Amino acid sequence: MRKIGQQLHFVESDVYERSVPEDHYLRRVSRALDFGFIDKMCEAKYKCVDGGPGRPAEPPQRMFRYLFLMFLYQVKFERELERLTRDSMAWRWFCGYQIDEDVASHKTLWLFRHRLGPDLFDEIFARLLEQCIACGLVSGERWHLDATKQDAAATTFSQFEVATILTRAMIDRLSSMQDAGSSEPGAPPVEMDDEMKRLVAAAASKVAKLKRVSADRVLAKAEGISHDVAESSAAGKHLPDQDKESPELEELARRLWRDHPHAKGDPDARIGKTSVKKSFCGYVSAAVVDEKHGIVLGYTTVAWECGSG
């Protein structure tokens, strides 16, 4: 890999001295933070050192300085980071570029992160963040949390599909609990009676907020039979009223739905609502930012929990 901090040409040094004065903020940041440990930690990720075959790679220390600028100045896109670094003498100096040297492209940044892997990358950035806290770049007195939705490439289940899925899952769960309670070894599975199945379908329909479709139709779909056949087989049998409530079954349905995929295409996506109560299916990305200089302290993307928002 290439080394950073090589002796600059006299003319280049003079240009940087004039363009980036001693009281420049990035000079103070460079004096306060030690990036020297990075090259040693990344050595194992490179196949050759100086003088080896192939094109020399960008120094890891430089790449982290590059990415540090992205977080420090809240640059949203790597293409924009590339453009800003190319045009700014202060940013070029901070990263150790010569005046006429091309800056690393957005593709190089992606390859660098891929080469290091998330564990090593996070470990190095955590050490840099600790230095930021120690030297006062991060005050720790007030943090800001900002979250935004990330739409997923998925199609949400309809209310009828939700009710059907929950009915099938609840019947399986209750049947397994019923079989587990049998005291006789080798006994055949206990068949759930029709009245209990319809109560399950009614509870699932209520959790799915399904109002215009009967529990009988939901149950027939869950069991994979025609609704007409189900109606004829239920003729003359006493079935409970559809409006009859069962809080225990409804709670079971909610628990199962929290752990069940909510969409087709991306099973991890969840249904939520924005601050303006607009529904979406996807994820929530949240960032914690220090108030003093806007340094990003943490970032995560999670599936939206069912019922939140």
N, C-alpha and C positions, 0 to 999 in steps of 0.2 A: 504493500500500500504506500501511497505517497505520504510525506511528512508535511506538517503545517508549521509555519513560523520560520521558514527559511529566510535568509538575508535578502531584503528587498533592494532593488536598484536605488541608487542615490536619488534619482529624479522621482521615482515612485514614492520613496520615503518622504521627500519634501512635499509632494502633492498631498499625501495623506496627512502630514503635519498641518498643512494649511486648511484642508477640508474637514478634518476631524480634530478640533482643538482639545486641549487637555481637560477642559471642563465639560466636554460632551458627555451626555448620559451613558452612551455605550462604552466609553473609556472607563467610566466608573464601574460599570457592570463587569467589564472584562477584568479589571483589577480585583474585584470582589469575589468573582467565581473562579474556581479551579477546574478547567476542563482537561487537565493533563492525565487524569486517571483513565480516560475513556479509551485511548488507543490500546493500552495494555489489556483492558477487559475485552476488547473486540478482536485481539490477535487470533484467537482460535477459530474465528469465523472466516478468515481469509486463507486461501490456499498457498499464497506465496508472499514473500516480503520484497524489499527493495532489490532490484537486479534480477528478479525472477521473470519467467516468461509471461507474456500477455500484457495488456494495457494496465498501467498502474491505477488502482482504485482510488476514489476520493477518500481522504483521511477521515476516519470516524469522528475525530474531534471537530473537524470542520462541519461535518454533516449535522452534528448535534448543536453546534453554534447556529447553523442555518435554521434548524427546526426550532431552536430557542427563540429566534427572532419571530417566527411564525406565531408562537404562543404569547410572547411578550407584547407584540403589537396586534394581536388578534386578527391575523390574516386568515381569511376563510378558505382560500384555495391555494394549492401548491403552484399552479400556473401563475397566480398573482404574486406569490412569494418569489418565484423566479424572476418575474419582471421587476419587482421592487428592488431586489438585491442587485440586479444588473444596473439599475439606474441610480442607486444610492452609494456614494463614496463611503459613507459611514458604515453601511451594512457590508460592503465589500471588505473594508478594513477589519470589521469585527470577525468575519469568517476567514480572514487570511488570504483573500484573493489578490493577485496582482492586478494592476489597473487594466491591462489588456487581456486578462484571462477570462474565459467563458465560465459562467457560474453553472452549478449543477442543475440539470433539468428536473422537471417534476417526475419524469420516469426514473431518474437516478435515485430520487428520494424514495420512491416506491420500492425499488430493488434493494435499497439499503435497509429499509425496515423489514423486508422479506428475508434478507440475509441474516439479520440479527435475531429475528423471532420476537414474539411479544414479551417473553419472560425477561430476556436480557435488556430489551429496550426499556421496559418498565423499571427495571432495577437501576439503570443508569439515570433515567429521568427522575426517579425518586431521590437519588443522591444529589442531583442538581437542585431539586426543589428544597431539599434540606439545607443546602448552602444559601438558597434565596431567603429562607426563613431566618437563618443564622445571621446573615448580613443586613437584614432589615428590608430587603426588597419585597417581602411579604409581611404585612403587619400582623395578620391574624386577629385583628380587632373586629373587623366586619367583613363578612363574606356575602356574596350575591349568588343566588341559585336561579338558573334560568333553564326552562325545559321547553322543548318543541316536539311536535309530532313527526313521526316518520312513517309515511304510508307504505304498506306492504303490497307486494304483487300477489294479492289473494282476493278471493270472492267470499264474502261472508255467507254463512248458512241462513236460510230463511227461518222465520219463526216456526213454521211447520217442521222443517228439517231439525231444528233444535229440539223441539218437543219429541220427535221420533227418536233422535239419538239418545236423549235423556231417558226416555221410556225403556229403550233396549238396554242401556247401561244399568238402570235401576233394577230391572227384572233380573239381570245377570248377578248384580251385587246381592240382592235380597235372596235369590235362589241359593247362592253359594253360602250365605250366612245360615240359611235354613238347613242346608245339607250338613254344614259343619256342626250344627247342634244335635244331629242325630246320634243317639247313644249306641245304636246297633251297628257293629262293623260290617261293611259290605252291603249295607242297605242301598236300594236304588234311590236316585235323586227324587226329592219331593216336588211334585208339580204344583206350581202356584195356582190358586183358584182364580176364576174369572173376575170375581168381585175385587180381589186384591190387585189384579192387573189393571182393572179400570181405574181404581184409585191411584195407582202409580201413573197412569197416562194422564189423569186429571191434574195431578201435582206437577208433572213435567210440563203440561200445557200452561199451567199458571206461571211457572218460573220462566218459560219461554215467552210469556205475555201473549199467548195465542188465544183469541177470543171467538173467532167466527167458525172454528172447526171443532167438531165434537171429539171427545176423548176416545170414542169408539173408532173413529177414523184414524186417529193417531196410533192407537193400539194395533189396528189392523196393519198399518204400514210398518210398524216396528216388528211385527211378527211375520211380515212378508206374505200376507194373505189378502185376497180381495175384500174390499169393504162390504160388498154385497153378500159375500159368503159369511163374513163376520156377523152381519146383521141377521141373517137367517139362522145362524147357529145360536145367536143370543136370544132369539124369539122365545118368549115364554119364561125366560130366566129372570130372576129378580136381581137387578143391578142397582147399585147406589146412585143417588142423584149426582149429576155432574158438578153441581155447585158445592158439594160436600167437601170441606177442607180437611187437610191432614198436615198440620205443621211439621211433623217429623219427616214425612215424605218430601215435603217442599225443601226442608233443610238438607236432606240427603241429595236432592236434585241440584241444589246450589253448590254443594261441595263437589259433586261430580263434574259440574260444568266448569268450575274454576280450574280443574286439572285437565279438562278435555280440550282438544283443538277447537278453535272458534271459527276457523275459516278453511276453505279449500284452496290449495296451492301452497300456502305457507302455514303449516300447522301451529307454529309458535306465535303467530300474530294474535292480537287480542283487540276486542272492540272497546273503544273509549269515546270520550267527548272532549272537545276543545273548550277553551274558556268562554266561547260564545255558544256552547251547547251544540256544536255541530259534530255529528257522529263520524268516526273514521275507524279503519281497521289497520292496525300496525303496531308501532313501537313508540316509546318516548325516549328522547335523548336529553340528558340533563348535564349541565356543567356548573361547577362551583368556581367562582372567580373572586380573587382578593380585591378589595376595594382600592388599595393604595396605588397599585400599578396595573391592575387588570390581569394579573397572571393567573392562568387556569390551574387550579389546584387539583381538580378531579373531573373525570368525565365518564359517563356510563350510558348505555342504551339498554333499556329493559322492555319486555312485553308489557303492554298496558293491562293492568289487572281488571278483571270483569267487574263491572259495577262502579269503578272509580270515575272521577270526573263529575 
